[in-house]
Amino acid sequence: MVKVDAFILIISILLQLYSLFDCARTEQEQVRRLPKWGWLIVVLLFGGFGGLMWLLLGRPKSSGNGGGRRSKPRIIPPDDDPDFLRKL
């Protein structure tokens, strides 16, 4: 029983830390339902439950392109780049 309690405690702490850093890194305009500072207080006061609330209610919805991350522009080698070949 002690192992289960320790496991739940570790998961709760990790969820709280992840949610805290995720909320802190999110831009104010993307945060839903509460201001950013409000979500930070909720996550700090309610621990793992506050982190779960952030993930379900406050976190911005993904835009469908890999979690909102921009894809890197594809680098074209010089021998495949038509603009470069025209300059030769």
PDB file of N, CA, C and O in Angstrom, chain B, residues numbered from 101:
ATOM      1  N   MET B 101       0.821  -1.197   0.000  1.00  0.00           N
ATOM      2  CA  MET B 101       0.000   0.000   0.000  1.00  0.00           C
ATOM      3  C   MET B 101       0.868   1.266   0.000  1.00  0.00           C
ATOM      4  O   MET B 101       0.494   2.279  -0.591  1.00  0.00           O
ATOM      5  N   VAL B 102       2.002   1.202   0.651  1.00  0.00           N
ATOM      6  CA  VAL B 102       2.904   2.353   0.711  1.00  0.00           C
ATOM      7  C   VAL B 102       3.456   2.656  -0.681  1.00  0.00           C
ATOM      8  O   VAL B 102       3.631   3.819  -1.044  1.00  0.00           O
ATOM      9  N   LYS B 103       3.729   1.605  -1.459  1.00  0.00           N
ATOM     10  CA  LYS B 103       4.249   1.810  -2.806  1.00  0.00           C
ATOM     11  C   LYS B 103       3.225   2.511  -3.692  1.00  0.00           C
ATOM     12  O   LYS B 103       3.588   3.357  -4.509  1.00  0.00           O
ATOM     13  N   VAL B 104       1.954   2.166  -3.537  1.00  0.00           N
ATOM     14  CA  VAL B 104       0.902   2.796  -4.334  1.00  0.00           C
ATOM     15  C   VAL B 104       0.772   4.270  -3.946  1.00  0.00           C
ATOM     16  O   VAL B 104       0.650   5.134  -4.814  1.00  0.00           O
ATOM     17  N   ASP B 105       0.798   4.552  -2.651  1.00  0.00           N
ATOM     18  CA  ASP B 105       0.711   5.938  -2.189  1.00  0.00           C
ATOM     19  C   ASP B 105       1.895   6.763  -2.676  1.00  0.00           C
ATOM     20  O   ASP B 105       1.726   7.912  -3.085  1.00  0.00           O
ATOM     21  N   ALA B 106       3.090   6.185  -2.636  1.00  0.00           N
ATOM     22  CA  ALA B 106       4.274   6.894  -3.113  1.00  0.00           C
ATOM     23  C   ALA B 106       4.191   7.139  -4.621  1.00  0.00           C
ATOM     24  O   ALA B 106       4.577   8.205  -5.102  1.00  0.00           O
ATOM     25  N   PHE B 107       3.691   6.162  -5.355  1.00  0.00           N
ATOM     26  CA  PHE B 107       3.531   6.303  -6.805  1.00  0.00           C
ATOM     27  C   PHE B 107       2.541   7.419  -7.133  1.00  0.00           C
ATOM     28  O   PHE B 107       2.799   8.239  -8.015  1.00  0.00           O
ATOM     29  N   ILE B 108       1.423   7.452  -6.434  1.00  0.00           N
ATOM     30  CA  ILE B 108       0.418   8.504  -6.664  1.00  0.00           C
ATOM     31  C   ILE B 108       0.988   9.872  -6.304  1.00  0.00           C
ATOM     32  O   ILE B 108       0.732  10.849  -7.008  1.00  0.00           O
ATOM     33  N   LEU B 109       1.748   9.957  -5.234  1.00  0.00           N
ATOM     34  CA  LEU B 109       2.365  11.223  -4.836  1.00  0.00           C
ATOM     35  C   LEU B 109       3.360  11.702  -5.885  1.00  0.00           C
ATOM     36  O   LEU B 109       3.381  12.886  -6.222  1.00  0.00           O
ATOM     37  N   ILE B 110       4.175  10.807  -6.399  1.00  0.00           N
ATOM     38  CA  ILE B 110       5.159  11.182  -7.426  1.00  0.00           C
ATOM     39  C   ILE B 110       4.461  11.642  -8.703  1.00  0.00           C
ATOM     40  O   ILE B 110       4.864  12.642  -9.299  1.00  0.00           O
ATOM     41  N   ILE B 111       3.426  10.929  -9.128  1.00  0.00           N
ATOM     42  CA  ILE B 111       2.670  11.313 -10.324  1.00  0.00           C
ATOM     43  C   ILE B 111       2.022  12.680 -10.126  1.00  0.00           C
ATOM     44  O   ILE B 111       2.009  13.502 -11.042  1.00  0.00           O
ATOM     45  N   SER B 112       1.487  12.924  -8.933  1.00  0.00           N
ATOM     46  CA  SER B 112       0.850  14.205  -8.636  1.00  0.00           C
ATOM     47  C   SER B 112       1.861  15.356  -8.683  1.00  0.00           C
ATOM     48  O   SER B 112       1.565  16.420  -9.226  1.00  0.00           O
ATOM     49  N   ILE B 113       3.035  15.146  -8.123  1.00  0.00           N
ATOM     50  CA  ILE B 113       4.074  16.182  -8.136  1.00  0.00           C
ATOM     51  C   ILE B 113       4.550  16.446  -9.561  1.00  0.00           C
ATOM     52  O   ILE B 113       4.728  17.599  -9.953  1.00  0.00           O
ATOM     53  N   LEU B 114       4.756  15.385 -10.336  1.00  0.00           N
ATOM     54  CA  LEU B 114       5.185  15.561 -11.726  1.00  0.00           C
ATOM     55  C   LEU B 114       4.124  16.282 -12.554  1.00  0.00           C
ATOM     56  O   LEU B 114       4.455  17.125 -13.388  1.00  0.00           O
ATOM     57  N   LEU B 115       2.856  15.958 -12.329  1.00  0.00           N
ATOM     58  CA  LEU B 115       1.769  16.637 -13.037  1.00  0.00           C
ATOM     59  C   LEU B 115       1.722  18.110 -12.663  1.00  0.00           C
ATOM     60  O   LEU B 115       1.509  18.965 -13.522  1.00  0.00           O
ATOM     61  N   GLN B 116       1.919  18.409 -11.387  1.00  0.00           N
ATOM     62  CA  GLN B 116       1.916  19.798 -10.946  1.00  0.00           C
ATOM     63  C   GLN B 116       3.078  20.572 -11.557  1.00  0.00           C
ATOM     64  O   GLN B 116       2.891  21.696 -12.023  1.00  0.00           O
ATOM     65  N   LEU B 117       4.267  19.991 -11.562  1.00  0.00           N
ATOM     66  CA  LEU B 117       5.424  20.678 -12.131  1.00  0.00           C
ATOM     67  C   LEU B 117       5.272  20.890 -13.632  1.00  0.00           C
ATOM     68  O   LEU B 117       5.564  21.972 -14.142  1.00  0.00           O
ATOM     69  N   TYR B 118       4.816  19.860 -14.340  1.00  0.00           N
ATOM     70  CA  TYR B 118       4.615  20.005 -15.782  1.00  0.00           C
ATOM     71  C   TYR B 118       3.596  21.105 -16.072  1.00  0.00           C
ATOM     72  O   TYR B 118       3.815  21.947 -16.943  1.00  0.00           O
ATOM     73  N   SER B 119       2.489  21.094 -15.342  1.00  0.00           N
ATOM     74  CA  SER B 119       1.449  22.095 -15.573  1.00  0.00           C
ATOM     75  C   SER B 119       1.927  23.497 -15.225  1.00  0.00           C
ATOM     76  O   SER B 119       1.583  24.464 -15.905  1.00  0.00           O
ATOM     77  N   LEU B 120       2.715  23.602 -14.172  1.00  0.00           N
ATOM     78  CA  LEU B 120       3.237  24.909 -13.767  1.00  0.00           C
ATOM     79  C   LEU B 120       4.141  25.491 -14.848  1.00  0.00           C
ATOM     80  O   LEU B 120       3.990  26.656 -15.215  1.00  0.00           O
ATOM     81  N   PHE B 121       5.078  24.696 -15.363  1.00  0.00           N
ATOM     82  CA  PHE B 121       5.976  25.180 -16.406  1.00  0.00           C
ATOM     83  C   PHE B 121       5.243  25.402 -17.728  1.00  0.00           C
ATOM     84  O   PHE B 121       5.551  26.345 -18.457  1.00  0.00           O
ATOM     85  N   ASP B 122       4.282  24.544 -18.037  1.00  0.00           N
ATOM     86  CA  ASP B 122       3.521  24.701 -19.269  1.00  0.00           C
ATOM     87  C   ASP B 122       2.689  25.985 -19.228  1.00  0.00           C
ATOM     88  O   ASP B 122       2.616  26.712 -20.219  1.00  0.00           O
ATOM     89  N   CYS B 123       2.075  26.255 -18.100  1.00  0.00           N
ATOM     90  CA  CYS B 123       1.287  27.481 -17.948  1.00  0.00           C
ATOM     91  C   CYS B 123       2.177  28.710 -18.007  1.00  0.00           C
ATOM     92  O   CYS B 123       1.812  29.715 -18.617  1.00  0.00           O
ATOM     93  N   ALA B 124       3.338  28.637 -17.380  1.00  0.00           N
ATOM     94  CA  ALA B 124       4.249  29.785 -17.369  1.00  0.00           C
ATOM     95  C   ALA B 124       4.772  30.099 -18.764  1.00  0.00           C
ATOM     96  O   ALA B 124       5.024  31.263 -19.078  1.00  0.00           O
ATOM     97  N   ARG B 125       4.941  29.085 -19.605  1.00  0.00           N
ATOM     98  CA  ARG B 125       5.482  29.284 -20.952  1.00  0.00           C
ATOM     99  C   ARG B 125       4.403  29.673 -21.972  1.00  0.00           C
ATOM    100  O   ARG B 125       4.732  30.147 -23.059  1.00  0.00           O
ATOM    101  N   THR B 126       3.137  29.482 -21.641  1.00  0.00           N
ATOM    102  CA  THR B 126       2.051  29.790 -22.568  1.00  0.00           C
ATOM    103  C   THR B 126       1.816  31.299 -22.618  1.00  0.00           C
ATOM    104  O   THR B 126       1.852  31.974 -21.589  1.00  0.00           O
ATOM    105  N   GLU B 127       1.580  31.815 -23.804  1.00  0.00           N
ATOM    106  CA  GLU B 127       1.328  33.246 -23.949  1.00  0.00           C
ATOM    107  C   GLU B 127      -0.048  33.596 -23.377  1.00  0.00           C
ATOM    108  O   GLU B 127      -0.979  32.793 -23.434  1.00  0.00           O
ATOM    109  N   GLN B 128      -0.158  34.799 -22.828  1.00  0.00           N
ATOM    110  CA  GLN B 128      -1.381  35.244 -22.163  1.00  0.00           C
ATOM    111  C   GLN B 128      -2.603  35.168 -23.083  1.00  0.00           C
ATOM    112  O   GLN B 128      -3.693  34.820 -22.630  1.00  0.00           O
ATOM    113  N   GLU B 129      -2.433  35.488 -24.353  1.00  0.00           N
ATOM    114  CA  GLU B 129      -3.563  35.521 -25.280  1.00  0.00           C
ATOM    115  C   GLU B 129      -4.113  34.127 -25.566  1.00  0.00           C
ATOM    116  O   GLU B 129      -5.257  34.006 -26.005  1.00  0.00           O
ATOM    117  N   GLN B 130      -3.346  33.089 -25.334  1.00  0.00           N
ATOM    118  CA  GLN B 130      -3.780  31.732 -25.645  1.00  0.00           C
ATOM    119  C   GLN B 130      -4.438  31.024 -24.468  1.00  0.00           C
ATOM    120  O   GLN B 130      -5.065  29.982 -24.655  1.00  0.00           O
ATOM    121  N   VAL B 131      -4.310  31.563 -23.269  1.00  0.00           N
ATOM    122  CA  VAL B 131      -4.847  30.930 -22.074  1.00  0.00           C
ATOM    123  C   VAL B 131      -6.365  31.067 -22.072  1.00  0.00           C
ATOM    124  O   VAL B 131      -6.905  32.131 -22.374  1.00  0.00           O
ATOM    125  N   ARG B 132      -7.047  29.971 -21.724  1.00  0.00           N
ATOM    126  CA  ARG B 132      -8.514  29.980 -21.711  1.00  0.00           C
ATOM    127  C   ARG B 132      -9.055  30.101 -20.288  1.00  0.00           C
ATOM    128  O   ARG B 132      -8.392  29.706 -19.329  1.00  0.00           O
ATOM    129  N   ARG B 133     -10.246  30.641 -20.159  1.00  0.00           N
ATOM    130  CA  ARG B 133     -11.090  30.709 -18.964  1.00  0.00           C
ATOM    131  C   ARG B 133     -10.613  31.646 -17.848  1.00  0.00           C
ATOM    132  O   ARG B 133     -11.428  32.403 -17.321  1.00  0.00           O
ATOM    133  N   LEU B 134      -9.358  31.629 -17.473  1.00  0.00           N
ATOM    134  CA  LEU B 134      -8.817  32.498 -16.420  1.00  0.00           C
ATOM    135  C   LEU B 134      -7.596  33.232 -16.952  1.00  0.00           C
ATOM    136  O   LEU B 134      -7.006  32.806 -17.946  1.00  0.00           O
ATOM    137  N   PRO B 135      -7.206  34.332 -16.304  1.00  0.00           N
ATOM    138  CA  PRO B 135      -5.921  34.940 -16.684  1.00  0.00           C
ATOM    139  C   PRO B 135      -4.776  33.998 -16.326  1.00  0.00           C
ATOM    140  O   PRO B 135      -4.937  33.083 -15.518  1.00  0.00           O
ATOM    141  N   LYS B 136      -3.643  34.232 -16.927  1.00  0.00           N
ATOM    142  CA  LYS B 136      -2.484  33.367 -16.718  1.00  0.00           C
ATOM    143  C   LYS B 136      -2.088  33.309 -15.249  1.00  0.00           C
ATOM    144  O   LYS B 136      -1.805  32.230 -14.729  1.00  0.00           O
ATOM    145  N   TRP B 137      -2.064  34.444 -14.580  1.00  0.00           N
ATOM    146  CA  TRP B 137      -1.688  34.471 -13.174  1.00  0.00           C
ATOM    147  C   TRP B 137      -2.677  33.671 -12.339  1.00  0.00           C
ATOM    148  O   TRP B 137      -2.296  33.069 -11.335  1.00  0.00           O
ATOM    149  N   GLY B 138      -3.950  33.659 -12.748  1.00  0.00           N
ATOM    150  CA  GLY B 138      -4.958  32.874 -12.030  1.00  0.00           C
ATOM    151  C   GLY B 138      -4.689  31.384 -12.143  1.00  0.00           C
ATOM    152  O   GLY B 138      -4.820  30.646 -11.166  1.00  0.00           O
ATOM    153  N   TRP B 139      -4.311  30.943 -13.344  1.00  0.00           N
ATOM    154  CA  TRP B 139      -3.998  29.527 -13.534  1.00  0.00           C
ATOM    155  C   TRP B 139      -2.761  29.126 -12.741  1.00  0.00           C
ATOM    156  O   TRP B 139      -2.706  28.028 -12.186  1.00  0.00           O
ATOM    157  N   LEU B 140      -1.777  30.004 -12.685  1.00  0.00           N
ATOM    158  CA  LEU B 140      -0.574  29.691 -11.906  1.00  0.00           C
ATOM    159  C   LEU B 140      -0.914  29.514 -10.428  1.00  0.00           C
ATOM    160  O   LEU B 140      -0.377  28.622  -9.770  1.00  0.00           O
ATOM    161  N   ILE B 141      -1.795  30.350  -9.907  1.00  0.00           N
ATOM    162  CA  ILE B 141      -2.206  30.225  -8.508  1.00  0.00           C
ATOM    163  C   ILE B 141      -2.991  28.935  -8.297  1.00  0.00           C
ATOM    164  O   ILE B 141      -2.789  28.248  -7.295  1.00  0.00           O
ATOM    165  N   VAL B 142      -3.890  28.595  -9.235  1.00  0.00           N
ATOM    166  CA  VAL B 142      -4.674  27.356  -9.122  1.00  0.00           C
ATOM    167  C   VAL B 142      -3.756  26.142  -9.101  1.00  0.00           C
ATOM    168  O   VAL B 142      -3.935  25.237  -8.285  1.00  0.00           O
ATOM    169  N   VAL B 143      -2.775  26.121  -9.997  1.00  0.00           N
ATOM    170  CA  VAL B 143      -1.855  24.980 -10.059  1.00  0.00           C
ATOM    171  C   VAL B 143      -1.028  24.894  -8.778  1.00  0.00           C
ATOM    172  O   VAL B 143      -0.797  23.795  -8.274  1.00  0.00           O
ATOM    173  N   LEU B 144      -0.583  26.019  -8.247  1.00  0.00           N
ATOM    174  CA  LEU B 144       0.216  26.000  -7.025  1.00  0.00           C
ATOM    175  C   LEU B 144      -0.605  25.590  -5.806  1.00  0.00           C
ATOM    176  O   LEU B 144      -0.121  24.834  -4.963  1.00  0.00           O
ATOM    177  N   LEU B 145      -1.844  26.080  -5.701  1.00  0.00           N
ATOM    178  CA  LEU B 145      -2.652  25.804  -4.517  1.00  0.00           C
ATOM    179  C   LEU B 145      -3.249  24.398  -4.503  1.00  0.00           C
ATOM    180  O   LEU B 145      -3.329  23.772  -3.446  1.00  0.00           O
ATOM    181  N   PHE B 146      -3.665  23.900  -5.655  1.00  0.00           N
ATOM    182  CA  PHE B 146      -4.378  22.629  -5.696  1.00  0.00           C
ATOM    183  C   PHE B 146      -3.519  21.454  -6.147  1.00  0.00           C
ATOM    184  O   PHE B 146      -4.032  20.345  -6.291  1.00  0.00           O
ATOM    185  N   GLY B 147      -2.247  21.667  -6.369  1.00  0.00           N
ATOM    186  CA  GLY B 147      -1.331  20.571  -6.667  1.00  0.00           C
ATOM    187  C   GLY B 147      -1.680  19.836  -7.948  1.00  0.00           C
ATOM    188  O   GLY B 147      -1.901  20.447  -8.993  1.00  0.00           O
ATOM    189  N   GLY B 148      -1.725  18.515  -7.852  1.00  0.00           N
ATOM    190  CA  GLY B 148      -2.005  17.681  -9.016  1.00  0.00           C
ATOM    191  C   GLY B 148      -3.386  17.928  -9.595  1.00  0.00           C
ATOM    192  O   GLY B 148      -3.568  17.884 -10.812  1.00  0.00           O
ATOM    193  N   PHE B 149      -4.369  18.190  -8.727  1.00  0.00           N
ATOM    194  CA  PHE B 149      -5.720  18.490  -9.210  1.00  0.00           C
ATOM    195  C   PHE B 149      -5.745  19.809  -9.977  1.00  0.00           C
ATOM    196  O   PHE B 149      -6.424  19.917 -10.997  1.00  0.00           O
ATOM    197  N   GLY B 150      -5.012  20.811  -9.498  1.00  0.00           N
ATOM    198  CA  GLY B 150      -4.913  22.082 -10.207  1.00  0.00           C
ATOM    199  C   GLY B 150      -4.217  21.911 -11.549  1.00  0.00           C
ATOM    200  O   GLY B 150      -4.594  22.544 -12.536  1.00  0.00           O
ATOM    201  N   GLY B 151      -3.193  21.048 -11.586  1.00  0.00           N
ATOM    202  CA  GLY B 151      -2.516  20.759 -12.842  1.00  0.00           C
ATOM    203  C   GLY B 151      -3.445  20.080 -13.837  1.00  0.00           C
ATOM    204  O   GLY B 151      -3.422  20.383 -15.030  1.00  0.00           O
ATOM    205  N   LEU B 152      -4.256  19.168 -13.342  1.00  0.00           N
ATOM    206  CA  LEU B 152      -5.229  18.502 -14.206  1.00  0.00           C
ATOM    207  C   LEU B 152      -6.263  19.493 -14.723  1.00  0.00           C
ATOM    208  O   LEU B 152      -6.673  19.417 -15.882  1.00  0.00           O
ATOM    209  N   MET B 153      -6.689  20.425 -13.866  1.00  0.00           N
ATOM    210  CA  MET B 153      -7.636  21.460 -14.303  1.00  0.00           C
ATOM    211  C   MET B 153      -7.008  22.323 -15.396  1.00  0.00           C
ATOM    212  O   MET B 153      -7.674  22.672 -16.370  1.00  0.00           O
ATOM    213  N   TRP B 154      -5.717  22.671 -15.237  1.00  0.00           N
ATOM    214  CA  TRP B 154      -5.028  23.462 -16.264  1.00  0.00           C
ATOM    215  C   TRP B 154      -5.022  22.723 -17.596  1.00  0.00           C
ATOM    216  O   TRP B 154      -5.328  23.301 -18.638  1.00  0.00           O
ATOM    217  N   LEU B 155      -4.668  21.436 -17.551  1.00  0.00           N
ATOM    218  CA  LEU B 155      -4.570  20.667 -18.788  1.00  0.00           C
ATOM    219  C   LEU B 155      -5.928  20.510 -19.473  1.00  0.00           C
ATOM    220  O   LEU B 155      -5.998  20.496 -20.702  1.00  0.00           O
ATOM    221  N   LEU B 156      -7.000  20.393 -18.702  1.00  0.00           N
ATOM    222  CA  LEU B 156      -8.318  20.175 -19.292  1.00  0.00           C
ATOM    223  C   LEU B 156      -9.040  21.473 -19.647  1.00  0.00           C
ATOM    224  O   LEU B 156      -9.732  21.534 -20.663  1.00  0.00           O
ATOM    225  N   LEU B 157      -8.888  22.507 -18.827  1.00  0.00           N
ATOM    226  CA  LEU B 157      -9.698  23.717 -19.003  1.00  0.00           C
ATOM    227  C   LEU B 157      -8.930  24.955 -19.453  1.00  0.00           C
ATOM    228  O   LEU B 157      -9.501  25.802 -20.139  1.00  0.00           O
ATOM    229  N   GLY B 158      -7.667  25.089 -19.094  1.00  0.00           N
ATOM    230  CA  GLY B 158      -6.967  26.337 -19.347  1.00  0.00           C
ATOM    231  C   GLY B 158      -5.985  26.309 -20.489  1.00  0.00           C
ATOM    232  O   GLY B 158      -5.689  27.346 -21.083  1.00  0.00           O
ATOM    233  N   ARG B 159      -5.483  25.152 -20.801  1.00  0.00           N
ATOM    234  CA  ARG B 159      -4.455  25.037 -21.832  1.00  0.00           C
ATOM    235  C   ARG B 159      -5.042  25.340 -23.207  1.00  0.00           C
ATOM    236  O   ARG B 159      -6.173  24.951 -23.498  1.00  0.00           O
ATOM    237  N   PRO B 160      -4.279  26.032 -24.054  1.00  0.00           N
ATOM    238  CA  PRO B 160      -4.789  26.327 -25.394  1.00  0.00           C
ATOM    239  C   PRO B 160      -4.974  25.046 -26.198  1.00  0.00           C
ATOM    240  O   PRO B 160      -4.197  24.099 -26.083  1.00  0.00           O
ATOM    241  N   LYS B 161      -6.018  25.045 -27.011  1.00  0.00           N
ATOM    242  CA  LYS B 161      -6.248  23.888 -27.871  1.00  0.00           C
ATOM    243  C   LYS B 161      -5.195  23.863 -28.960  1.00  0.00           C
ATOM    244  O   LYS B 161      -4.758  24.905 -29.449  1.00  0.00           O
ATOM    245  N   SER B 162      -4.795  22.657 -29.330  1.00  0.00           N
ATOM    246  CA  SER B 162      -3.793  22.541 -30.388  1.00  0.00           C
ATOM    247  C   SER B 162      -4.419  22.941 -31.711  1.00  0.00           C
ATOM    248  O   SER B 162      -5.613  22.744 -31.935  1.00  0.00           O
ATOM    249  N   SER B 163      -3.599  23.503 -32.580  1.00  0.00           N
ATOM    250  CA  SER B 163      -4.091  24.001 -33.859  1.00  0.00           C
ATOM    251  C   SER B 163      -4.046  22.943 -34.948  1.00  0.00           C
ATOM    252  O   SER B 163      -4.320  23.243 -36.110  1.00  0.00           O
ATOM    253  N   GLY B 164      -3.706  21.713 -34.595  1.00  0.00           N
ATOM    254  CA  GLY B 164      -3.716  20.642 -35.575  1.00  0.00           C
ATOM    255  C   GLY B 164      -2.409  20.463 -36.327  1.00  0.00           C
ATOM    256  O   GLY B 164      -2.307  19.569 -37.168  1.00  0.00           O
ATOM    257  N   ASN B 165      -1.419  21.277 -36.052  1.00  0.00           N
ATOM    258  CA  ASN B 165      -0.137  21.127 -36.748  1.00  0.00           C
ATOM    259  C   ASN B 165       0.955  20.700 -35.773  1.00  0.00           C
ATOM    260  O   ASN B 165       2.002  21.339 -35.676  1.00  0.00           O
ATOM    261  N   GLY B 166       0.697  19.612 -35.055  1.00  0.00           N
ATOM    262  CA  GLY B 166       1.712  19.089 -34.144  1.00  0.00           C
ATOM    263  C   GLY B 166       1.745  19.792 -32.805  1.00  0.00           C
ATOM    264  O   GLY B 166       2.821  20.024 -32.256  1.00  0.00           O
ATOM    265  N   GLY B 167       0.578  20.138 -32.267  1.00  0.00           N
ATOM    266  CA  GLY B 167       0.551  20.773 -30.968  1.00  0.00           C
ATOM    267  C   GLY B 167       0.819  22.257 -30.997  1.00  0.00           C
ATOM    268  O   GLY B 167       1.189  22.831 -29.972  1.00  0.00           O
ATOM    269  N   GLY B 168       0.647  22.892 -32.128  1.00  0.00           N
ATOM    270  CA  GLY B 168       0.840  24.323 -32.219  1.00  0.00           C
ATOM    271  C   GLY B 168       2.255  24.736 -32.525  1.00  0.00           C
ATOM    272  O   GLY B 168       2.546  25.931 -32.573  1.00  0.00           O
ATOM    273  N   ARG B 169       3.118  23.817 -32.729  1.00  0.00           N
ATOM    274  CA  ARG B 169       4.506  24.167 -33.044  1.00  0.00           C
ATOM    275  C   ARG B 169       4.635  24.417 -34.533  1.00  0.00           C
ATOM    276  O   ARG B 169       3.987  23.767 -35.354  1.00  0.00           O
ATOM    277  N   ARG B 170       5.476  25.362 -34.854  1.00  0.00           N
ATOM    278  CA  ARG B 170       5.732  25.650 -36.261  1.00  0.00           C
ATOM    279  C   ARG B 170       6.723  24.643 -36.813  1.00  0.00           C
ATOM    280  O   ARG B 170       7.700  24.277 -36.160  1.00  0.00           O
ATOM    281  N   SER B 171       6.449  24.210 -38.019  1.00  0.00           N
ATOM    282  CA  SER B 171       7.398  23.292 -38.634  1.00  0.00           C
ATOM    283  C   SER B 171       8.569  24.094 -39.206  1.00  0.00           C
ATOM    284  O   SER B 171       8.398  25.221 -39.672  1.00  0.00           O
ATOM    285  N   LYS B 172       9.739  23.502 -39.163  1.00  0.00           N
ATOM    286  CA  LYS B 172      10.923  24.171 -39.677  1.00  0.00           C
ATOM    287  C   LYS B 172      10.853  24.202 -41.198  1.00  0.00           C
ATOM    288  O   LYS B 172      10.380  23.249 -41.818  1.00  0.00           O
ATOM    289  N   PRO B 173      11.317  25.282 -41.798  1.00  0.00           N
ATOM    290  CA  PRO B 173      11.332  25.322 -43.257  1.00  0.00           C
ATOM    291  C   PRO B 173      12.298  24.266 -43.792  1.00  0.00           C
ATOM    292  O   PRO B 173      13.364  24.028 -43.224  1.00  0.00           O
ATOM    293  N   ARG B 174      11.905  23.653 -44.875  1.00  0.00           N
ATOM    294  CA  ARG B 174      12.726  22.606 -45.462  1.00  0.00           C
ATOM    295  C   ARG B 174      13.920  23.225 -46.175  1.00  0.00           C
ATOM    296  O   ARG B 174      13.772  24.161 -46.961  1.00  0.00           O
ATOM    297  N   ILE B 175      15.082  22.701 -45.897  1.00  0.00           N
ATOM    298  CA  ILE B 175      16.304  23.198 -46.528  1.00  0.00           C
ATOM    299  C   ILE B 175      16.500  22.440 -47.840  1.00  0.00           C
ATOM    300  O   ILE B 175      16.528  21.210 -47.872  1.00  0.00           O
ATOM    301  N   ILE B 176      16.634  23.210 -48.919  1.00  0.00           N
ATOM    302  CA  ILE B 176      16.821  22.613 -50.238  1.00  0.00           C
ATOM    303  C   ILE B 176      18.304  22.671 -50.583  1.00  0.00           C
ATOM    304  O   ILE B 176      18.911  23.741 -50.530  1.00  0.00           O
ATOM    305  N   PRO B 177      18.888  21.534 -50.934  1.00  0.00           N
ATOM    306  CA  PRO B 177      20.292  21.567 -51.333  1.00  0.00           C
ATOM    307  C   PRO B 177      20.472  22.370 -52.617  1.00  0.00           C
ATOM    308  O   PRO B 177      19.541  22.465 -53.417  1.00  0.00           O
ATOM    309  N   PRO B 178      21.645  22.946 -52.825  1.00  0.00           N
ATOM    310  CA  PRO B 178      21.862  23.833 -53.984  1.00  0.00           C
ATOM    311  C   PRO B 178      21.592  23.157 -55.330  1.00  0.00           C
ATOM    312  O   PRO B 178      21.108  23.808 -56.256  1.00  0.00           O
ATOM    313  N   ASP B 179      21.892  21.884 -55.449  1.00  0.00           N
ATOM    314  CA  ASP B 179      21.688  21.246 -56.751  1.00  0.00           C
ATOM    315  C   ASP B 179      20.210  20.966 -57.040  1.00  0.00           C
ATOM    316  O   ASP B 179      19.871  20.626 -58.173  1.00  0.00           O
ATOM    317  N   ASP B 180      19.323  21.101 -56.049  1.00  0.00           N
ATOM    318  CA  ASP B 180      17.886  20.930 -56.263  1.00  0.00           C
ATOM    319  C   ASP B 180      17.133  22.261 -56.257  1.00  0.00           C
ATOM    320  O   ASP B 180      15.934  22.295 -56.532  1.00  0.00           O
ATOM    321  N   ASP B 181      17.826  23.351 -55.948  1.00  0.00           N
ATOM    322  CA  ASP B 181      17.190  24.658 -55.845  1.00  0.00           C
ATOM    323  C   ASP B 181      17.180  25.337 -57.211  1.00  0.00           C
ATOM    324  O   ASP B 181      18.246  25.670 -57.729  1.00  0.00           O
ATOM    325  N   PRO B 182      15.992  25.554 -57.820  1.00  0.00           N
ATOM    326  CA  PRO B 182      15.927  26.161 -59.136  1.00  0.00           C
ATOM    327  C   PRO B 182      16.489  27.590 -59.179  1.00  0.00           C
ATOM    328  O   PRO B 182      17.088  27.992 -60.177  1.00  0.00           O
ATOM    329  N   ASP B 183      16.294  28.349 -58.102  1.00  0.00           N
ATOM    330  CA  ASP B 183      16.822  29.731 -58.083  1.00  0.00           C
ATOM    331  C   ASP B 183      18.350  29.722 -58.106  1.00  0.00           C
ATOM    332  O   ASP B 183      18.969  30.532 -58.796  1.00  0.00           O
ATOM    333  N   PHE B 184      18.942  28.828 -57.369  1.00  0.00           N
ATOM    334  CA  PHE B 184      20.396  28.734 -57.351  1.00  0.00           C
ATOM    335  C   PHE B 184      20.926  28.287 -58.732  1.00  0.00           C
ATOM    336  O   PHE B 184      21.931  28.812 -59.212  1.00  0.00           O
ATOM    337  N   LEU B 185      20.256  27.336 -59.348  1.00  0.00           N
ATOM    338  CA  LEU B 185      20.705  26.834 -60.642  1.00  0.00           C
ATOM    339  C   LEU B 185      20.580  27.898 -61.738  1.00  0.00           C
ATOM    340  O   LEU B 185      21.385  27.922 -62.669  1.00  0.00           O
ATOM    341  N   ARG B 186      19.566  28.787 -61.633  1.00  0.00           N
ATOM    342  CA  ARG B 186      19.407  29.851 -62.596  1.00  0.00           C
ATOM    343  C   ARG B 186      20.556  30.872 -62.522  1.00  0.00           C
ATOM    344  O   ARG B 186      20.936  31.473 -63.527  1.00  0.00           O
ATOM    345  N   LYS B 187      21.095  31.052 -61.314  1.00  0.00           N
ATOM    346  CA  LYS B 187      22.170  32.016 -61.123  1.00  0.00           C
ATOM    347  C   LYS B 187      23.512  31.530 -61.658  1.00  0.00           C
ATOM    348  O   LYS B 187      24.436  32.327 -61.822  1.00  0.00           O
ATOM    349  N   LEU B 188      23.630  30.249 -61.928  1.00  0.00           N
ATOM    350  CA  LEU B 188      24.905  29.712 -62.440  1.00  0.00           C
ATOM    351  C   LEU B 188      25.203  30.117 -63.852  1.00  0.00           C
ATOM    352  O   LEU B 188      26.238  29.734 -64.399  1.00  0.00           O
TER     353      LEU B 188
END
